[in-house]
Amino acid sequence: MERRPSNPEIMHRSSTSDIIKRQRHRERVDVTRINATNDYIMSLEDIIQKKNTQIISLNSKIEQFKPLTDFQQKSDPTQCADAVIELVLSLLDNKTSEIKEKILKKWTCALQTKQFIQTPRSVFKSFTLSPRKPKFQYVDVNEEVPKVVVKPHNEIMMPCYHKKAKPNDKLFDCLVDEFCSGQSENYENFQILTKLFISPLRTLALAHLEIKTLDIVIPFVMRVERNISRYLLLKEEDMWDKIKTVFQEMAENVSLISGFENSEIHSAISEACTDANFKKEQESKINEQKSSSETQIYPVTFYLESPLIWFKEKRLKMLEDLLDALSPSHAMYQSLKECYLVYTDLLKKYDEIMKEKASEKTLLKVSELVKDQEVFKKSRKLLHFGALKVVEEKEDWCMGFLFSDLFLLAKPSVPKEYTKEKESLLRFENVPCGTDVEVLNKYSFDEITQFDLTQFDVKKIVDNITLINAFMIQAKNFKRHCGCVNSRESQEWTSALIHIKHII
């Protein structure tokens, strides 16, 4: 324990010393607080000074924008139109000429047509406003797209003639040999595909369903390719008649051939070929292949795509070149021409089948995107989709789906997994458009309305203060005014609607 001094005087001095120490400590604390308070006051003064500057600036802007205030308050806005236009021009000093023209066009159009909503004070009841419905001016849609003629510099016309090659028997023989080598190469690619890729996959039971589909298609295709190669090698007089017969057989089985062009099958096989077990299985096959020939082995995608390029492009070009190189008086000309015509018809049928498959796939995808809405129909096709600002709907924008017999409007939303991108995805200017619905994977839709297009009318809307790049569509008791993101998109919609009117 601490010993206390026994002398009273010493005790008094000690207590006095403690009091003085405490007082000095309080004074030091007070000084710190005073300094902090002074700093705070100075910062407040700076804020007040900045606010005063802002108020002065706002007052000057109020004076600057007084014409707009008068413009809103007057019953006839045209009385102060000159002052408003001068103000608009002063604000557009630093803008480009295109922006100036666009904005001035809107103001001029609005002033001429007096399309400003002026609501009497008596209308205001319980703080509610009932604005008038906007009035629109319509014009007919031009069915023919205007053609732009590009003139040469300084109006100097420089003719360029493509001289057609003269018939030449030697050239014809060379082209036949080239055609034959192309056929042989195409057949060899099929052999590599079956031996070095499909066979190992079948052994390992990889991509089982896809291999099963190709096992139906490839044998038929290889047989007809082998027949064409044999006829070209023999070079008999009736060579083209025999090849024409092969093309006719292909035309009868064109739906079977179309099974080879399938992106899902191609991607599944490509993925299966990356398997480690497949590579081991393939090595022995490649070694056997190298013992007989030194052919370079490419990735599987090459052997899946090259037959399609030969079938759809190269073979047709070869037939065209052969026909050009042969004189019409030649004994083979007529049979070669018939062969060429049969092949072009074959490709047309093939394109129709592929378009029909793509259309069915698109309709199924739209059915997935639009909740509780079945749009799949065998004869139906999607002609266009895109974001529309619809005057009659409450939504900021709607997604429009235009089918060959149906017009569908849907409310957009974004699934939870894309919440971070929601703001960007739902921005009107960023919404995708066209016919490829795969770009809509990050959206989902709820149907708002739909109507049948068996009988309808479409008009362009004259640009005004309410809508630009817009069109009106009306069918029976259904009428909608739709604004597009730009003039090009508006042209796409109206062109598609006119196309429907022609095919109905």
Helices and strands as residue ranges (DSSP letters): H 8-64, H 66-73, G 77-80, H 81-91, H 97-113, G 121-123, E 138-139, G 153-155, H 169-192, I 193-198, H 199-204, H 208-234, H 239-252, H 254-257, G 258-260, H 263-272, H 276-292, H 300-309, I 310-314, H 315-325, H 333-369, E 370-371, E 382-390, E 398-403, E 406-413, G 416-421, H 422-425, G 428-430, G 437-440, E 444-452, E 457-461, E 470-475, E 478-483, H 487-503
